[in-house]
Amino acid sequence: MATTVAPEIIKIVEKLTGRAKKVCDYIIANGYITTEIIEKDLNYGHGPRAVRDVRESGIPIKTIQSKDSSGKRCARYEFGDPSEIIEGRHHGRTQFPKKFKESLYVKQSSKCAITGVKVDIRYLQVDHRVPYQVQGDSHLMNLKEDDYMLITGECQRQKSWSCEQCENFKVLLDKAICEKCYWANPNSYDHSECKAMKRIFFVYENKEAEILNQKIAKLSNEELKDLIFKKISDTDSI
């Protein structure tokens, strides 16, 4: 059954395409949508990502805990208060000026902010420290370097996956929580995906890499992880 939707939201929906449009059309017709409906009826494999597309258009979405047809917990989504619409988002994310990216590249000493490895600028992407869904973009004429960083495409994909599993990203949308996460500030953080977690990324090159390859050739990643932890835990001088 169709539900009454604020004309401000309808106006944005009319400009949407793809899965964001299909999700919104379903909510307009039924009053809500669930992750189960998105994945089974609309055939999108990842419900939260489809809802993220809607939020990125500027449309406010409420998340309500519900149950699917089998009785398992799932998220139910409804349009939020139209007063919370973020204007100007339906065109998509900001295309960052070349000079802005070059400025970040100099600031980061030509390194990926996550791995710390030097990378040619063409292989780095401008990343929102706090996810776009939570914070949005700075105004194009007032981009703040502290809100962004350059990371590789591989790191971008890993960050996206990690954020999509995070309760803050899916439900709370609290910018302050994001700011204290590893994926926003890898050099100074309190948690990762709202979990007590310490991430360590090392890259060895040239002679060091050759020596390590010989030493750890027969070790699995888990064995190497345990070895490093034991070595650090047994060292009193740190």
C-alpha positions, 0 to 999 in steps of 0.5 A: 500500500502506498504511503504518504511521502514528503514532496521534498523527498519525492523530488530527490527520488525522481532524480535518482537512478539504479538501485537507490531509485528502486529502494526508494520506489519500494519504500514509497509503495510500501512504507518501508523496506528490509535487508531481506526484501532488498536482497531477495526481491530486488536481487541486490546482494548487499542490503546495507550498501543499497541503502547507503546509495539512498543516504548518499543522495541526501535522503534521510533513512531511519534504521529500525531493528526488525525480523525477517521471514525466518524470525532472524534479526534484520534491519528495516528502513524507512524515510526519515524526517524531511528536515534532515535532507542534505541538499545537493547530494543527488548528483553524487560525490564531489569530484575533487580538484587536481590541486587538492589531491596534489596538496594531500600527496605532498602532505602525506609525503607521497605515501598511502595513509594506511600502508605508509608505502610510497606510491605514485599519485595516480594509484592513490584515491582521495578518501573521506576519513569519516565515511561519506555516508556519515559526514558527506563532503566539505563544500567544494570551495572550502575543502578541508585537508584534515577531512581527507586522505590518500589511500590505494584502491586496495585499501579503499576496498578493504576500508569499505568492507570493514565500514559496512560491517560496523554498527556505527556505519549501519545504525548510529552514524556518529561522526565522533565514533568514526573519527576515533577509528583506525580507518579514519586515523590509522596513526592515532585511533581508539578502535577499529569498527567499534572493536578493541583492535590493533592493526599493524601494517609492515612493508619490507623492501630489497635486502630486508625483504629477501631475508624475511622471505627466507625466514618465514617461507614456511610460516602461515599468516596466523603463525607469523602473527602469533610469533610477532605477538609473542616476541613483543609480549616477552620484551620488557624494554618496549 
